[in-house]
């Protein structure tokens, strides 16, 4: 049973890394002077986060959530979102932290009018620092990447 679990964890990590690679490439690779944050997947008592000082994206996920990613790797496409359910935990965490990376490296202090309006309406949806108009500007700019409105993306994070 341990080998099977180890295989599922390895497959899940590969799916998470592949998803990270694809989104980073699409969102940030053409931005001059920007380097990719290191993705660290941990199973500790710590919160996920983008750490700009270390240029690090830290995902803290239970092993069961990583194993869930293995199931997605068995499909050619990401399954559609189900109303009221949203993305699996690993994808919510990954996209949320990639939005923070985009916020710091591309939005970089230039919040949009749309981002400011979204912050006013949805700031209660997120705890902690960094969920300001710049974060919501990143959401507004990247929601269409997932075929969503900014409001729908917020509800899936």
Residue frames as a rotation matrix with the C-alpha (Angstrom) as fourth column:
UNK 1
0.563 0.827 0.000 0.00
0.827 -0.563 0.000 0.00
0.000 0.000 -1.000 0.00
UNK 2
0.347 -0.506 -0.790 2.87
0.249 -0.762 0.597 2.38
-0.904 -0.404 -0.139 0.74
UNK 3
-0.709 -0.624 0.330 4.25
0.455 -0.046 0.889 2.09
-0.539 0.780 0.317 -2.80
UNK 4
-0.132 0.760 0.636 0.84
0.944 -0.099 0.314 2.92
0.302 0.642 -0.705 -4.22
UNK 5
0.759 0.393 -0.519 0.55
0.578 -0.773 0.260 5.95
-0.299 -0.497 -0.814 -1.93
UNK 6
-0.089 -0.886 -0.456 4.08
0.234 -0.463 0.855 7.05
-0.968 -0.031 0.248 -2.82
UNK 7
-0.684 -0.115 0.720 3.25
0.715 0.090 0.693 6.73
-0.144 0.989 0.021 -6.52
UNK 8
0.339 0.891 0.303 0.07
0.896 -0.404 0.185 8.78
0.287 0.209 -0.935 -6.12
UNK 9
0.611 -0.202 -0.765 1.97
0.355 -0.794 0.493 11.46
-0.707 -0.573 -0.413 -4.21
UNK 10
-0.511 -0.860 0.001 4.64
0.323 -0.191 0.927 11.57
-0.797 0.474 0.375 -6.92
UNK 11
-0.443 0.442 0.780 1.97
0.874 0.019 0.486 11.77
0.200 0.897 -0.394 -9.63
UNK 12
0.639 0.728 -0.249 0.14
0.769 -0.613 0.180 14.49
-0.022 -0.306 -0.952 -7.70
UNK 13
0.207 -0.664 -0.719 3.33
0.255 -0.673 0.694 16.51
-0.945 -0.327 0.030 -7.24
UNK 14
-0.729 -0.495 0.474 4.01
0.540 0.010 0.842 16.18
-0.421 0.869 0.260 -10.98
UNK 15
0.026 0.825 0.565 0.52
0.939 -0.214 0.269 17.48
0.342 0.523 -0.780 -11.85
UNK 16
0.754 0.216 -0.621 0.89
0.507 -0.792 0.340 20.41
-0.418 -0.571 -0.706 -9.46
UNK 17
-0.195 -0.910 -0.366 4.35
0.227 -0.404 0.886 21.23
-0.954 0.090 0.285 -10.85
UNK 18
-0.661 -0.021 0.750 3.10
0.744 0.113 0.658 20.92
-0.098 0.993 -0.059 -14.44
UNK 19
0.457 0.872 0.179 0.13
0.865 -0.482 0.140 23.19
0.209 0.091 -0.974 -13.72
UNK 20
0.537 -0.365 -0.760 2.47
0.305 -0.757 0.578 25.69
-0.786 -0.542 -0.295 -12.05
UNK 21
-0.540 -0.823 0.174 4.84
0.425 -0.088 0.901 25.57
-0.726 0.560 0.398 -15.04
UNK 22
-0.354 0.470 0.808 2.03
0.912 -0.015 0.409 26.14
0.205 0.882 -0.424 -17.56
UNK 23
0.733 0.667 -0.134 0.40
0.679 -0.706 0.199 29.03
0.038 -0.237 -0.971 -15.71
UNK 24
0.309 -0.687 -0.657 3.75
0.265 -0.601 0.754 30.70
-0.913 -0.407 -0.003 -14.95
UNK 25
-0.647 -0.552 0.526 4.80
0.619 0.024 0.785 30.41
-0.446 0.833 0.326 -18.57
UNK 26
-0.083 0.718 0.691 1.51
0.916 -0.219 0.337 31.90
0.393 0.661 -0.640 -19.78
UNK 27
0.822 0.528 -0.213 1.36
0.565 -0.710 0.420 34.71
0.071 -0.466 -0.882 -17.22
UNK 28
0.822 -0.481 -0.303 4.91
-0.098 -0.645 0.758 35.74
-0.560 -0.594 -0.578 -16.47
UNK 29
0.274 -0.825 0.494 7.54
0.720 0.516 0.463 34.28
-0.637 0.229 0.736 -18.81
UNK 30
0.148 -0.212 0.966 7.39
0.890 -0.398 -0.223 37.17
0.432 0.892 0.130 -21.28
UNK 31
0.985 0.165 0.043 7.76
0.124 -0.865 0.487 39.84
0.118 -0.475 -0.872 -18.59
UNK 32
0.312 -0.939 0.144 11.27
0.062 -0.131 -0.989 41.32
0.948 0.318 0.018 -18.86
UNK 33
-0.435 -0.700 0.567 13.51
-0.516 -0.323 -0.794 40.87
0.738 -0.638 -0.220 -15.83
UNK 34
0.353 0.642 0.680 11.17
-0.935 0.226 0.272 38.49
0.021 -0.733 0.680 -14.02
UNK 35
-0.714 -0.567 -0.410 12.47
-0.522 0.822 -0.228 35.22
0.466 0.052 -0.883 -12.63
UNK 36
0.166 0.807 -0.566 10.31
-0.165 0.589 0.791 32.28
0.972 -0.038 0.231 -11.67
UNK 37
0.102 -0.031 0.994 9.60
-0.992 -0.079 0.099 31.80
0.075 -0.996 -0.039 -7.99
UNK 38
-0.843 -0.396 -0.364 10.66
-0.338 0.916 -0.215 28.44
0.419 -0.059 -0.906 -6.63
UNK 39
0.302 0.953 -0.026 7.67
-0.679 0.234 0.696 26.20
0.670 -0.192 0.717 -5.94
UNK 40
-0.864 -0.501 0.051 7.98
-0.375 0.573 -0.728 24.37
0.336 -0.649 -0.683 -2.62
UNK 41
0.241 0.921 -0.305 5.36
-0.416 0.382 0.825 21.80
0.877 -0.072 0.476 -1.69
UNK 42
-0.815 -0.532 0.227 5.31
-0.395 0.224 -0.891 21.02
0.424 -0.816 -0.393 2.03
UNK 43
0.167 0.817 -0.552 3.23
0.216 0.516 0.829 19.01
0.962 -0.258 -0.090 4.47
UNK 44
-0.732 -0.522 -0.437 3.83
0.568 -0.113 -0.816 21.04
0.377 -0.845 0.379 7.61
UNK 45
0.290 0.759 -0.583 2.00
0.929 -0.369 -0.018 23.26
-0.229 -0.536 -0.812 10.05
UNK 46
-0.688 -0.468 -0.555 2.48
0.261 -0.873 0.412 26.42
-0.677 0.139 0.723 8.02
UNK 47
0.440 0.869 -0.229 0.37
0.067 -0.286 -0.956 28.52
-0.896 0.405 -0.184 5.72
UNK 48
0.175 -0.295 0.939 0.72
0.978 0.164 -0.131 28.66
-0.116 0.941 0.317 1.97
UNK 49
0.688 0.105 -0.718 2.07
0.151 -0.989 0.000 31.90
-0.709 -0.108 -0.696 0.60
UNK 50
0.597 -0.576 0.558 4.09
0.585 -0.163 -0.794 33.78
0.548 0.801 0.240 -1.93
UNK 51
0.611 -0.495 -0.618 7.24
0.482 -0.386 0.786 35.12
-0.628 -0.778 0.003 -0.33
UNK 52
0.967 -0.156 0.203 8.64
0.099 -0.503 -0.859 37.87
0.236 0.850 -0.471 -2.55
UNK 53
0.557 -0.805 0.204 11.82
-0.793 -0.444 0.416 38.32
-0.245 -0.394 -0.886 -0.51
UNK 54
-0.199 -0.609 0.768 12.79
-0.300 0.784 0.544 34.70
-0.933 -0.122 -0.339 -1.16
UNK 55
-0.278 0.251 -0.927 11.11
-0.960 -0.038 0.277 34.54
0.034 0.967 0.252 -4.60
UNK 56
-0.996 -0.066 -0.065 9.33
-0.052 0.979 -0.199 31.46
0.077 -0.194 -0.978 -3.31
UNK 57
-0.077 0.995 -0.067 5.87
-0.824 -0.026 0.566 30.05
0.561 0.098 0.822 -3.70
UNK 58
-0.939 -0.268 0.214 5.09
-0.342 0.675 -0.654 27.84
0.031 -0.687 -0.726 -0.73
UNK 59
0.022 0.957 -0.291 2.15
-0.672 0.229 0.704 25.42
0.740 0.180 0.647 -0.90
UNK 60
-0.863 -0.173 0.474 1.23
-0.487 0.530 -0.694 23.67
-0.131 -0.830 -0.542 2.32
UNK 61
0.050 0.883 -0.467 -1.17
-0.882 0.259 0.395 20.89
0.469 0.392 0.791 1.45
UNK 62
0.199 0.082 0.977 -2.23
-0.642 0.764 0.066 17.69
-0.740 -0.640 0.205 3.19
UNK 63
-0.798 -0.581 0.158 -0.95
-0.298 0.609 0.735 14.61
-0.524 0.539 -0.659 1.38
UNK 64
-0.221 0.797 0.562 -4.55
0.636 0.554 -0.536 13.67
-0.739 0.239 -0.630 0.49
UNK 65
0.647 0.445 -0.620 -4.90
-0.102 -0.754 -0.648 16.91
-0.756 0.483 -0.442 -1.49
UNK 66
-0.250 -0.808 -0.534 -1.68
-0.822 -0.114 0.557 16.15
-0.511 0.578 -0.636 -3.37
UNK 67
-0.772 0.036 0.635 -2.98
0.195 0.964 0.183 12.66
-0.605 0.265 -0.751 -4.11
UNK 68
0.324 0.946 -0.028 -6.17
0.350 -0.147 -0.925 14.27
-0.879 0.290 -0.378 -5.51
UNK 69
0.244 -0.309 -0.919 -4.00
-0.734 -0.678 0.033 16.03
-0.634 0.667 -0.392 -8.08
UNK 70
-0.788 -0.534 0.305 -2.93
-0.255 0.735 0.628 12.61
-0.560 0.417 -0.716 -9.38
UNK 71
-0.116 0.839 0.532 -6.53
0.617 0.481 -0.623 11.99
-0.779 0.256 -0.573 -10.43
UNK 72
0.676 0.347 -0.650 -6.52
-0.180 -0.778 -0.602 15.17
-0.715 0.524 -0.463 -12.50
UNK 73
-0.262 -0.879 -0.398 -3.31
-0.747 -0.076 0.660 14.06
-0.611 0.470 -0.637 -14.17
UNK 74
-0.586 0.104 0.803 -5.16
0.314 0.943 0.108 11.06
-0.747 0.316 -0.586 -15.55
UNK 75
0.540 0.824 0.173 -7.34
0.570 -0.207 -0.796 13.38
-0.620 0.528 -0.581 -17.66
UNK 76
-0.182 -0.571 0.801 -6.30
0.964 -0.266 0.030 15.25
0.196 0.777 0.598 -20.80
UNK 77
-0.298 0.169 0.940 -8.11
0.064 -0.978 0.197 18.37
0.953 0.119 0.280 -19.61
UNK 78
-0.992 0.053 0.116 -9.02
-0.125 -0.218 -0.968 19.95
-0.026 -0.974 0.223 -16.31
UNK 79
-0.447 0.894 -0.020 -12.53
0.881 0.444 0.165 18.83
0.156 0.056 -0.986 -15.41
UNK 80
-0.228 0.413 0.882 -15.08
0.122 -0.886 0.447 21.66
0.966 0.209 0.151 -15.51
UNK 81
-0.953 -0.044 0.299 -15.93
-0.271 -0.312 -0.911 23.40
0.133 -0.949 0.285 -12.28
UNK 82
-0.384 0.867 -0.318 -19.03
0.748 0.494 0.442 22.12
0.541 -0.068 -0.839 -10.59
UNK 83
0.019 0.463 0.886 -21.45
-0.162 -0.873 0.460 24.77
0.987 -0.152 0.059 -9.36
UNK 84
0.750 0.342 0.566 -20.90
-0.537 -0.185 0.823 25.42
0.386 -0.921 0.045 -5.67
UNK 85
0.889 -0.454 -0.056 -17.90
0.422 0.766 0.486 23.13
-0.178 -0.455 0.872 -5.38
UNK 86
0.757 -0.611 -0.233 -15.05
-0.632 -0.774 -0.023 24.86
-0.166 0.164 -0.972 -7.18
UNK 87
0.255 -0.792 -0.555 -11.50
-0.549 0.354 -0.757 23.69
0.796 0.498 -0.345 -7.70
UNK 88
0.624 -0.178 -0.761 -9.76
0.598 0.736 0.318 21.08
0.503 -0.653 0.566 -5.57
UNK 89
0.892 -0.234 -0.386 -7.73
0.217 -0.527 0.822 22.49
-0.395 -0.817 -0.419 -2.66
UNK 90
-0.015 -0.988 0.151 -4.37
0.710 0.096 0.698 22.11
-0.704 0.118 0.700 -4.41
UNK 91
-0.246 -0.050 0.968 -5.49
0.905 -0.368 0.211 24.17
0.346 0.928 0.136 -7.41
UNK 92
0.821 0.541 0.181 -7.09
0.416 -0.784 0.461 26.91
0.391 -0.303 -0.869 -5.28
UNK 93
0.666 -0.634 -0.394 -3.87
0.296 -0.260 0.919 27.25
-0.685 -0.728 0.015 -3.29
UNK 94
-0.240 -0.823 0.515 -1.65
0.838 0.093 0.538 27.21
-0.491 0.560 0.667 -6.37
UNK 95
0.016 0.311 0.950 -3.66
0.813 -0.557 0.168 29.76
0.582 0.770 -0.262 -8.37
UNK 96
0.927 0.339 -0.159 -4.08
0.360 -0.691 0.626 31.99
0.103 -0.638 -0.763 -5.33
UNK 97
0.423 -0.841 -0.338 -0.32
0.323 -0.209 0.923 32.13
-0.846 -0.500 0.184 -4.74
UNK 98
-0.368 -0.493 0.788 0.45
0.914 -0.037 0.404 32.57
-0.170 0.869 0.465 -8.45
UNK 99
0.528 0.606 0.595 -1.89
0.647 -0.741 0.181 35.56
0.550 0.290 -0.783 -8.39
UNK 100
0.872 -0.290 -0.394 0.21
0.171 -0.574 0.801 36.99
-0.458 -0.766 -0.451 -5.56
UNK 101
-0.146 -0.961 0.235 3.37
0.655 0.084 0.751 36.43
-0.741 0.264 0.617 -7.61
UNK 102
-0.148 0.193 0.970 1.73
0.919 -0.336 0.207 38.19
0.366 0.922 -0.128 -10.57
UNK 103
0.859 0.507 -0.072 0.56
0.481 -0.751 0.452 40.96
0.175 -0.423 -0.889 -8.21
UNK 104
0.577 -0.700 -0.421 4.13
0.204 -0.376 0.904 41.62
-0.791 -0.607 -0.074 -7.06
UNK 105
-0.354 -0.876 0.326 5.92
0.489 0.124 0.863 41.20
-0.797 0.465 0.385 -10.37
UNK 106
-0.569 0.190 0.800 3.51
0.783 -0.173 0.598 42.62
0.252 0.966 -0.050 -12.96
UNK 107
0.570 0.805 0.162 0.83
0.681 -0.574 0.454 44.71
0.459 -0.148 -0.876 -11.28
UNK 108
-0.262 -0.920 -0.291 3.62
0.934 -0.166 -0.316 46.09
0.243 -0.355 0.903 -9.06
UNK 109
-0.621 0.005 -0.784 1.77
0.510 -0.757 -0.408 48.95
-0.595 -0.653 0.468 -7.40
UNK 110
-0.914 0.297 -0.278 -0.45
-0.406 -0.663 0.629 49.85
0.003 0.687 0.726 -10.35
UNK 111
-0.601 0.765 0.231 -3.92
0.447 0.562 -0.696 48.86
-0.662 -0.315 -0.680 -9.15
UNK 112
-0.843 0.379 0.383 -6.64
0.291 -0.277 0.916 49.28
0.453 0.883 0.123 -11.75
UNK 113
-0.554 0.752 0.358 -10.03
-0.809 -0.588 -0.016 50.87
0.198 -0.298 0.934 -11.26
UNK 114
0.331 0.669 -0.666 -11.57
-0.471 0.729 0.498 47.40
0.818 0.149 0.556 -11.62
UNK 115
-0.286 -0.540 -0.792 -9.18
0.455 0.650 -0.608 45.99
0.843 -0.534 0.060 -9.03
UNK 116
-0.961 -0.049 0.270 -10.10
-0.182 -0.625 -0.759 48.76
0.206 -0.779 0.592 -6.59
UNK 117
-0.124 0.990 0.064 -13.81
-0.928 -0.139 0.347 48.12
0.352 -0.016 0.936 -7.10
UNK 118
0.293 0.183 -0.939 -13.35
-0.058 0.983 0.173 44.36
0.954 0.004 0.298 -6.61
UNK 119
-0.717 -0.604 -0.348 -11.39
0.340 0.132 -0.931 44.99
0.608 -0.786 0.110 -3.41
UNK 120
-0.733 0.491 0.471 -14.21
-0.662 -0.673 -0.329 47.14
0.156 -0.553 0.819 -2.03
UNK 121
0.240 0.939 -0.244 -16.75
-0.876 0.318 0.363 44.44
0.419 0.127 0.899 -2.75
UNK 122
0.748 0.086 -0.658 -14.79
-0.077 0.996 0.043 41.24
0.659 0.019 0.752 -1.93
UNK 123
-0.169 -0.914 0.368 -12.05
-0.620 -0.192 -0.761 42.12
0.766 -0.357 -0.534 0.57
UNK 124
0.155 0.324 0.933 -13.91
-0.964 0.257 0.071 40.11
-0.217 -0.911 0.352 3.23
UNK 125
0.903 0.255 -0.345 -13.26
-0.365 0.879 -0.307 36.92
0.225 0.403 0.887 1.21
UNK 126
0.356 -0.871 -0.339 -9.56
0.392 0.469 -0.792 36.79
0.848 0.149 0.508 2.10
UNK 127
0.964 -0.127 -0.234 -7.64
0.196 -0.255 0.947 37.02
-0.179 -0.959 -0.221 5.37
UNK 128
0.276 -0.958 -0.077 -4.15
0.740 0.161 0.653 38.31
-0.614 -0.237 0.753 5.91
UNK 129
0.083 -0.351 -0.933 -1.94
-0.269 -0.909 0.319 40.88
-0.960 0.224 -0.169 4.24
UNK 130
-0.834 -0.552 0.018 -1.52
-0.076 0.146 0.986 41.24
-0.547 0.821 -0.164 0.51
UNK 131
-0.395 0.774 0.495 -5.19
0.912 0.394 0.111 41.05
-0.109 0.496 -0.862 -0.42
UNK 132
-0.300 0.171 -0.939 -5.41
0.135 -0.966 -0.219 44.64
-0.944 -0.192 0.267 -1.52
UNK 133
0.621 0.582 -0.525 -6.45
-0.373 -0.370 -0.851 46.40
-0.689 0.725 -0.013 -4.74
UNK 134
-0.176 -0.770 -0.614 -3.27
-0.973 0.043 0.225 45.11
-0.147 0.637 -0.757 -6.41
UNK 135
-0.827 -0.033 0.561 -4.25
-0.093 0.993 -0.079 41.49
-0.554 -0.117 -0.824 -5.67
UNK 136
0.130 0.969 0.208 -7.74
0.287 0.164 -0.944 42.13
-0.949 0.182 -0.257 -7.02
UNK 137
0.355 -0.128 -0.926 -6.21
-0.812 -0.533 -0.238 43.77
-0.463 0.836 -0.293 -10.11
UNK 138
-0.758 -0.649 -0.066 -4.31
-0.617 0.680 0.395 40.51
-0.212 0.340 -0.916 -10.70
UNK 139
-0.482 0.677 0.556 -7.61
0.319 0.727 -0.609 38.63
-0.816 -0.116 -0.566 -10.37
UNK 140
0.477 0.715 -0.511 -9.30
-0.186 -0.486 -0.854 41.00
-0.859 0.503 -0.099 -12.84
UNK 141
0.067 -0.552 -0.831 -6.47
-0.964 -0.252 0.090 40.57
-0.259 0.795 -0.549 -15.35
UNK 142
-0.814 -0.562 -0.147 -6.23
-0.581 0.794 0.181 36.77
0.015 0.233 -0.972 -15.09
UNK 143
-0.216 0.810 0.546 -9.83
-0.395 0.439 -0.807 35.59
-0.893 -0.389 0.225 -14.64
UNK 144
0.584 0.488 -0.649 -10.33
-0.766 0.063 -0.640 35.25
-0.271 0.871 0.410 -18.39
UNK 145
-0.465 -0.818 -0.339 -7.38
-0.862 0.505 -0.037 32.83
0.201 0.275 -0.940 -18.50
UNK 146
-0.926 0.182 0.329 -9.70
-0.001 0.874 -0.486 30.37
-0.376 -0.450 -0.810 -16.77
UNK 147
-0.683 0.709 0.176 -12.75
0.294 0.046 0.955 31.42
0.669 0.704 -0.240 -18.81
UNK 148
-0.031 0.631 -0.775 -14.25
0.999 0.054 0.004 33.13
0.045 -0.774 -0.631 -15.77
UNK 149
0.573 0.208 0.793 -15.37
0.100 -0.978 0.184 36.52
0.814 -0.026 -0.581 -14.64
UNK 150
-0.512 -0.767 0.386 -13.30
-0.307 -0.256 -0.917 38.05
0.802 -0.588 -0.104 -11.83
UNK 151
-0.015 0.597 0.802 -16.19
-0.994 -0.093 0.051 37.41
0.105 -0.797 0.595 -9.44
UNK 152
0.892 0.339 -0.299 -16.31
-0.343 0.938 0.040 33.72
0.294 0.067 0.953 -10.33
UNK 153
0.091 -0.934 -0.346 -12.54
0.146 0.357 -0.923 33.40
0.985 0.033 0.169 -9.92
UNK 154
-0.472 -0.217 0.855 -12.78
-0.724 -0.459 -0.516 35.02
0.504 -0.862 0.059 -6.48
UNK 155
0.432 0.751 0.499 -15.41
-0.901 0.385 0.201 32.48
-0.040 -0.536 0.843 -5.46
UNK 156
0.885 -0.141 -0.444 -13.14
-0.006 0.949 -0.315 29.63
0.466 0.282 0.839 -6.58
UNK 157
-0.200 -0.972 0.121 -10.16
-0.158 -0.090 -0.983 30.81
0.967 -0.216 -0.136 -4.58
